[in-house]
Structure formats: structure tokens, C-alpha cells
Amino acid sequence: MRTPCGFGSALNSRAPQSLSSTRRDRSSRRSPSSPHGGRRPPNSRRMSESVMTAVTVVLYESQDPINIGAVVRAMKNMGAVDLRLIRPCPYDLNRIEQIAHDTRDIVARIRHFDTIDDALADCRYVVAYSGRRRAAKWARHTPRTAAVELLAHAQHGRVAIMFGREDHGLPNDALDRAHAVATIPTTEHFSLNVAQACLLALYECHLLAGDATKKLAGPKHAKGAPTMEEFELTFRDAEKALEALAYFKTRSPELIMRSMRALMFRAEPDARELLLVRTASIEVLRTVERESRLAVERALANRDVAREAAERDEPQLGEAPLGDAPHEARAGA
């Protein structure tokens, strides 16, 4: 195991000199508070015990530090903690933590190796991920079927998933050291990078392990299921609203309400959603009643205006109608 050049003094001070010395150091420092061995890095969060901590990610000759950081981020989200790099490109630890926030616990555990054999020495089962189509020489898996084998072997020791270079993937000698080869099903135009492939592989393991510790929040105002009384009140007010709109003029009320019942029961609304339907129906009724009342008031007002106009135009008693001059005035003219 070696430390690649250009990593900086911070990395050099943390990188072990050999695999055997690493094992001695880890065993000498092992304590109940640190089940994975080694001194816990500062400010790291205590990880919950999970079979995912037995899953190691191995990157072969990584060429892009951004991909290393993205893999660390994927590991943090899926519960894996052990990352091993075989002859990686130079990278900066601070840059990795900038790419993958709150991952100091994983970054501090990163180890570097010169050979594939050293990196996989303590692993009981290894799955190599490859996108290249080869002859059926190795046992083939998808990420889902590979997860089954990995977690089964993880009950008895460390297992590993291995990914290759960004440009050429894993060489044959790396595939020869794997118990199985996994390929991610895609279209013919596949273009997954290392971090994306790693995330998919770890996700299947994480899902199978039942280790989804983050609970998805429900609807903000979710209520319980409505009672039958609430359903019946809603149907009653909805029917009144439809009747007020003359919706049943050419339709059967019985058939329409039966369809509405089937729709509502199939939708399974909660109490708040059902109340929304009922209040909408009540508002329709109020609006129809208000408009009807206003229409009557407008009709009465128009009638009064017409009556007043008629009264103004009607001649008073004893007055001659307009346009009819007195007979004497006509004669004098």
C-alpha cells in the first residue's frame, strides 16, 4: 500500500505504510466505542451498526478527483464507510470534503493500495462492475442480484464492490479476482460514470438491508380517514349543489350520485380532503342562493324604475295630453 504523490502532508500523515501494519495498528487501537477499529476522526458522527458497514468500495486507478468525491457522497447516503483506492490520481482531501459535505468520517478512513490483491486481501466476496460486453466467463449479475450475494456474505465478513478507470473500466486481471461481475442494465447508449454506478450498486444493497433510516415525511396537513358520517354529509351537500345548478335536468340523480360515491371511495381521501369537497359544495349552494336573491332584487328594482317612468309619462287628471293644443288656440291661429 502506498501514498500517491501530490496528496499533501495531511494525507501523508494519515496513509498507512503497509496492509500488515494497518491491521496491527487497527487491532491495537480497537475499542468498544469504535467497532470498526482505529481512532475516530474529530467531529465525526457515530454511525449506526448496519451490514452496510461491511461493504467496501474499491476504485481502481481513479482519474478524476471529482468522481472520488461523488463516490464518497454516495457512500455517506447509503451507509457504506470503507473506501479503498488503487493507484488513484492525486487529489486534495479538502476538495473531497467540499464535493461531499459532512463526510469527514469516511474521508479519514480512505486507504490507498499499489495492487488489487492488497486492496481485496480481507474480503470474502467481491463483485466487479463492468459495462463492457464480454464472453460469459464470469458469473453475471445485475445490481439487484449482486446485492443479494453481497449481503449474504457480509454476514460473515467484509465484501467489496469494485469499479474501474473512467476511460477503460476494469482490466481482465481485476475481473479475474472477482467472484462475480455485475452490469447495470441500460440502453445501448450507456454513459454512467463511476459515481453513478457506485450509487446504484450501493442503493440496491442499502434497500435490501432495510437500512433506510431516513423517514419520508408525510403530507404537511395529513388527517385520518374520514368516517362514514362525514362521507354521507359530503354526498348530501354535493347533491344539493348539483341540483341547485340544474345539473340533474337531463341526468338521473341516482346514477350520478352512485358514480360520485364510487369515485370518492376509490380515491380514499383523508378527512381534510373530503372536507374540501364538502365546503366547495356548500359554497356553490351559497353562491346560487345569493345570485338568485340578487336576481330577484334586480327584477324588483327594474320593475319599480319602469313604474316610476310610466308614472312620469302619464298625464295628470284634467291636463291635455302632450301635442294636443286647446281648440281655441287652434282657431285663433
C-alpha positions, 0 to 999 in steps of 0.5 A: 500500500502506498501514498500517491504523490501530490496528496499533501502532508495531511494525507501523508500523515494519515496513509498507512505504510503497509496492509500488515501494519494497518491491521496491527495498528487497527487491532491495537487501537480497537475499542468498544466505542469504535467497532470498526477499529482505529481512532475516530476522526474529530467531529465525526458522527457515530454511525449506526451498526448496519451490514452496510458497514461491511461493504467496501468500495474499491476504485481502481486507478481513479482519474478524476478527483471529482468522481472520488468525491461523488463516490464518497457522497454516495457512500455517506447516503447509503451507509457504506464507510470503507473506501479503498483506492488503487493507484488513484490520481492525486487529489486534495482531501479538502476538495473531497470534503467540499464535493461531499459535505459532512463526510469527514468520517469516511474521508479519514478512513480512505486507504490507498493500495499499489495492487488489487490483491492488497486492496481485496486481501480481507474480503470474502466476496467481491463483485466487479462492475463492468459495462463492457460486453464480454464472453460469459466467463464470469458469473453475471449479475445485475445490481439487484442480484449482486446485492443479494450475494453481497449481503449474504456474505457480509454476514460473515465478513467484509465484501467489496464492490469494485469499479474501474478507470473512467476511460477503460473500466476494469482490466481482465486481471481485476475481473479475474479476482472477482467472484462475480461481475455485475452490469447495470442494465441500460440502453445501448447508449450507456454513459454512467460514470463511476459515481453513478454506478457506485450509487446504484450498486450501493442503493440496491444493497442499502434497500435490501438491508432495510437500512433506510433510516431516513423517514419520508415525511408525510403530507404537511396537513395529513388527517385520518380517514374520514368516517362514514358520517362525514362521507354521507354529509359530503354526498348530501351537500354535493347533491344539493349543489348539483341540483341547485345548478340544474345539473340533474335536468337531463341526468338521473340523480341516482346514477350520478350520485352512485358514480360520485360515491364510487369515485370518492371511495376509490380515491380514499381521501383523508378527512381534510380532503373530503372536507374540501369537497364538502365546503366547495359544495356548500359554497356553490349552494351559497353562491346560487342562493345569493345570485338568485336573491340578487336576481330577484332584487334586480327584477324588483328594482327594474320593475319599480324604475319602469313604474316610476317612468310610466308614472312620469309619462302619464298625464295628470287628471284634467291636463291635455295630453302632450301635442294636443293644443286647446281648440281655441288656440287652434282657431285663433291661429 
